[in-house]
Amino acid sequence: MGLIKEPKDIDFSTKSEPWTEQELSEFRKIMQEIKSRNAKIKQESLQETGKVQPT
């Protein structure tokens, strides 16, 4: 894979804006929900294979 050269008058690098407290709060809430759902799916999968006893 080769490198892409930047055209003379175009800058590919960007500077992102920092997140607001509200955006961070929403992101953390979404991530917590995803982690919880994934843990539940993993637990169910382990129970189906018999590797873990149901609680």
N, CA, C and O atoms as a GROMACS GRO file, in nm:
protein
  220
    1MET      N    1   0.085  -0.116   0.000
    1MET     CA    2   0.000   0.000   0.000
    1MET      C    3   0.090   0.123   0.000
    1MET      O    4   0.186   0.131   0.077
    2GLY      N    5   0.060   0.216  -0.086
    2GLY     CA    6   0.141   0.336  -0.097
    2GLY      C    7   0.083   0.453  -0.023
    2GLY      O    8  -0.031   0.450   0.023
    3LEU      N    9   0.162   0.555  -0.012
    3LEU     CA   10   0.118   0.677   0.053
    3LEU      C   11   0.046   0.767  -0.046
    3LEU      O   12   0.078   0.768  -0.165
    4ILE      N   13  -0.052   0.841   0.003
    4ILE     CA   14  -0.125   0.935  -0.080
    4ILE      C   15  -0.062   1.072  -0.061
    4ILE      O   16  -0.047   1.119   0.051
    5LYS      N   17  -0.024   1.134  -0.170
    5LYS     CA   18   0.035   1.268  -0.161
    5LYS      C   19  -0.077   1.372  -0.151
    5LYS      O   20  -0.180   1.361  -0.218
    6GLU      N   21  -0.055   1.472  -0.067
    6GLU     CA   22  -0.150   1.582  -0.054
    6GLU      C   23  -0.135   1.676  -0.172
    6GLU      O   24  -0.024   1.717  -0.205
    7PRO      N   25  -0.246   1.711  -0.237
    7PRO     CA   26  -0.237   1.814  -0.340
    7PRO      C   27  -0.189   1.945  -0.277
    7PRO      O   28  -0.204   1.965  -0.157
    8LYS      N   29  -0.131   2.032  -0.357
    8LYS     CA   30  -0.068   2.153  -0.305
    8LYS      C   31  -0.161   2.239  -0.220
    8LYS      O   32  -0.120   2.283  -0.112
    9ASP      N   33  -0.282   2.265  -0.263
    9ASP     CA   34  -0.369   2.358  -0.193
    9ASP      C   35  -0.474   2.291  -0.105
    9ASP      O   36  -0.570   2.355  -0.064
   10ILE      N   37  -0.456   2.162  -0.078
   10ILE     CA   38  -0.554   2.089   0.003
   10ILE      C   39  -0.484   2.030   0.125
   10ILE      O   40  -0.378   1.968   0.114
   11ASP      N   41  -0.547   2.049   0.241
   11ASP     CA   42  -0.492   1.998   0.365
   11ASP      C   43  -0.582   1.884   0.413
   11ASP      O   44  -0.699   1.907   0.444
   12PHE      N   45  -0.528   1.762   0.421
   12PHE     CA   46  -0.606   1.647   0.463
   12PHE      C   47  -0.623   1.640   0.614
   12PHE      O   48  -0.715   1.573   0.662
   13SER      N   49  -0.538   1.705   0.689
   13SER     CA   50  -0.548   1.697   0.835
   13SER      C   51  -0.660   1.788   0.884
   13SER      O   52  -0.684   1.896   0.830
   14THR      N   53  -0.728   1.741   0.986
   14THR     CA   54  -0.840   1.818   1.042
   14THR      C   55  -0.821   1.830   1.193
   14THR      O   56  -0.753   1.749   1.255
   15LYS      N   57  -0.881   1.930   1.248
   15LYS     CA   58  -0.879   1.949   1.392
   15LYS      C   59  -1.023   1.940   1.440
   15LYS      O   60  -1.107   2.022   1.403
   16SER      N   61  -1.050   1.840   1.522
   16SER     CA   62  -1.187   1.822   1.568
   16SER      C   63  -1.214   1.912   1.688
   16SER      O   64  -1.124   1.947   1.765
   17GLU      N   65  -1.340   1.948   1.701
   17GLU     CA   66  -1.382   2.031   1.813
   17GLU      C   67  -1.395   1.944   1.937
   17GLU      O   68  -1.436   1.828   1.927
   18PRO      N   69  -1.361   1.996   2.054
   18PRO     CA   70  -1.381   1.917   2.177
   18PRO      C   71  -1.530   1.895   2.204
   18PRO      O   72  -1.614   1.979   2.170
   19TRP      N   73  -1.561   1.782   2.266
   19TRP     CA   74  -1.699   1.750   2.295
   19TRP      C   75  -1.749   1.832   2.413
   19TRP      O   76  -1.674   1.864   2.504
   20THR      N   77  -1.877   1.866   2.409
   20THR     CA   78  -1.939   1.936   2.521
   20THR      C   79  -1.970   1.834   2.631
   20THR      O   80  -1.965   1.713   2.607
   21GLU      N   81  -2.000   1.882   2.749
   21GLU     CA   82  -2.035   1.792   2.860
   21GLU      C   83  -2.158   1.710   2.826
   21GLU      O   84  -2.167   1.592   2.863
   22GLN      N   85  -2.254   1.770   2.757
   22GLN     CA   86  -2.376   1.698   2.720
   22GLN      C   87  -2.344   1.586   2.621
   22GLN      O   88  -2.396   1.475   2.635
   23GLU      N   89  -2.260   1.614   2.522
   23GLU     CA   90  -2.222   1.512   2.425
   23GLU      C   91  -2.146   1.399   2.492
   23GLU      O   92  -2.168   1.282   2.461
   24LEU      N   93  -2.056   1.433   2.586
   24LEU     CA   94  -1.983   1.329   2.659
   24LEU      C   95  -2.078   1.243   2.742
   24LEU      O   96  -2.063   1.121   2.748
   25SER      N   97  -2.173   1.306   2.806
   25SER     CA   98  -2.271   1.234   2.886
   25SER      C   99  -2.352   1.137   2.800
   25SER      O  100  -2.372   1.022   2.839
   26GLU      N  101  -2.397   1.183   2.685
   26GLU     CA  102  -2.474   1.098   2.595
   26GLU      C  103  -2.389   0.982   2.543
   26GLU      O  104  -2.437   0.869   2.534
   27PHE      N  105  -2.264   1.010   2.510
   27PHE     CA  106  -2.174   0.906   2.461
   27PHE      C  107  -2.150   0.800   2.568
   27PHE      O  108  -2.154   0.680   2.539
   28ARG      N  109  -2.125   0.844   2.690
   28ARG     CA  110  -2.102   0.749   2.799
   28ARG      C  111  -2.225   0.662   2.825
   28ARG      O  112  -2.212   0.543   2.853
   29LYS      N  113  -2.343   0.722   2.815
   29LYS     CA  114  -2.467   0.647   2.835
   29LYS      C  115  -2.483   0.540   2.726
   29LYS      O  116  -2.517   0.426   2.755
   30ILE      N  117  -2.457   0.577   2.602
   30ILE     CA  118  -2.467   0.483   2.490
   30ILE      C  119  -2.366   0.369   2.508
   30ILE      O  120  -2.400   0.253   2.488
   31MET      N  121  -2.242   0.404   2.545
   31MET     CA  122  -2.139   0.301   2.563
   31MET      C  123  -2.176   0.205   2.676
   31MET      O  124  -2.154   0.085   2.665
   32GLN      N  125  -2.232   0.257   2.784
   32GLN     CA  126  -2.274   0.172   2.895
   32GLN      C  127  -2.383   0.076   2.851
   32GLN      O  128  -2.381  -0.041   2.889
   33GLU      N  129  -2.479   0.124   2.771
   33GLU     CA  130  -2.586   0.038   2.721
   33GLU      C  131  -2.531  -0.072   2.630
   33GLU      O  132  -2.575  -0.186   2.636
   34ILE      N  133  -2.435  -0.036   2.545
   34ILE     CA  134  -2.375  -0.134   2.454
   34ILE      C  135  -2.299  -0.240   2.532
   34ILE      O  136  -2.310  -0.358   2.503
   35LYS      N  137  -2.221  -0.198   2.632
   35LYS     CA  138  -2.145  -0.293   2.714
   35LYS      C  139  -2.239  -0.386   2.790
   35LYS      O  140  -2.213  -0.506   2.800
   36SER      N  141  -2.347  -0.331   2.842
   36SER     CA  142  -2.443  -0.412   2.914
   36SER      C  143  -2.508  -0.516   2.822
   36SER      O  144  -2.522  -0.632   2.859
   37ARG      N  145  -2.547  -0.473   2.703
   37ARG     CA  146  -2.609  -0.563   2.606
   37ARG      C  147  -2.511  -0.672   2.564
   37ARG      O  148  -2.548  -0.789   2.554
   38ASN      N  149  -2.386  -0.634   2.539
   38ASN     CA  150  -2.286  -0.733   2.497
   38ASN      C  151  -2.258  -0.834   2.608
   38ASN      O  152  -2.240  -0.953   2.579
   39ALA      N  153  -2.255  -0.789   2.733
   39ALA     CA  154  -2.232  -0.881   2.844
   39ALA      C  155  -2.348  -0.980   2.856
   39ALA      O  156  -2.327  -1.098   2.882
   40LYS      N  157  -2.470  -0.931   2.835
   40LYS     CA  158  -2.587  -1.018   2.842
   40LYS      C  159  -2.583  -1.122   2.730
   40LYS      O  160  -2.612  -1.240   2.753
   41ILE      N  161  -2.548  -1.079   2.611
   41ILE     CA  162  -2.539  -1.171   2.497
   41ILE      C  163  -2.432  -1.276   2.522
   41ILE      O  164  -2.452  -1.394   2.492
   42LYS      N  165  -2.318  -1.234   2.577
   42LYS     CA  166  -2.209  -1.327   2.605
   42LYS      C  167  -2.252  -1.428   2.710
   42LYS      O  168  -2.225  -1.548   2.696
   43GLN      N  169  -2.319  -1.382   2.815
   43GLN     CA  170  -2.366  -1.471   2.921
   43GLN      C  171  -2.463  -1.574   2.864
   43GLN      O  172  -2.454  -1.693   2.896
   44GLU      N  173  -2.557  -1.530   2.780
   44GLU     CA  174  -2.654  -1.621   2.720
   44GLU      C  175  -2.585  -1.723   2.632
   44GLU      O  176  -2.622  -1.840   2.630
   45SER      N  177  -2.484  -1.679   2.558
   45SER     CA  178  -2.411  -1.769   2.470
   45SER      C  179  -2.338  -1.876   2.551
   45SER      O  180  -2.337  -1.993   2.512
   46LEU      N  181  -2.277  -1.836   2.661
   46LEU     CA  182  -2.206  -1.932   2.745
   46LEU      C  183  -2.303  -2.031   2.808
   46LEU      O  184  -2.269  -2.148   2.825
   47GLN      N  185  -2.422  -1.986   2.844
   47GLN     CA  186  -2.521  -2.076   2.902
   47GLN      C  187  -2.567  -2.178   2.800
   47GLN      O  188  -2.588  -2.295   2.833
   48GLU      N  189  -2.584  -2.136   2.674
   48GLU     CA  190  -2.628  -2.227   2.569
   48GLU      C  191  -2.526  -2.335   2.542
   48GLU      O  192  -2.563  -2.448   2.512
   49THR      N  193  -2.398  -2.303   2.552
   49THR     CA  194  -2.293  -2.402   2.527
   49THR      C  195  -2.267  -2.489   2.647
   49THR      O  196  -2.196  -2.589   2.638
   50GLY      N  197  -2.326  -2.452   2.762
   50GLY     CA  198  -2.309  -2.531   2.882
   50GLY      C  199  -2.183  -2.500   2.958
   50GLY      O  200  -2.148  -2.574   3.051
   51LYS      N  201  -2.113  -2.395   2.923
   51LYS     CA  202  -1.988  -2.361   2.991
   51LYS      C  203  -2.014  -2.290   3.123
   51LYS      O  204  -1.927  -2.288   3.210
   52VAL      N  205  -2.132  -2.233   3.139
   52VAL     CA  206  -2.168  -2.162   3.261
   52VAL      C  207  -2.307  -2.205   3.302
   52VAL      O  208  -2.397  -2.217   3.219
   53GLN      N  209  -2.324  -2.227   3.431
   53GLN     CA  210  -2.456  -2.263   3.480
   53GLN      C  211  -2.544  -2.139   3.487
   53GLN      O  212  -2.496  -2.032   3.524
   54PRO      N  213  -2.672  -2.150   3.453
   54PRO     CA  214  -2.763  -2.035   3.462
   54PRO      C  215  -2.773  -1.987   3.605
   54PRO      O  216  -2.767  -2.066   3.699
   55THR      N  217  -2.790  -1.857   3.620
   55THR     CA  218  -2.801  -1.800   3.756
   55THR      C  219  -2.944  -1.779   3.794
   55THR      O  220  -2.972  -1.732   3.905
   0.00000   0.00000   0.00000
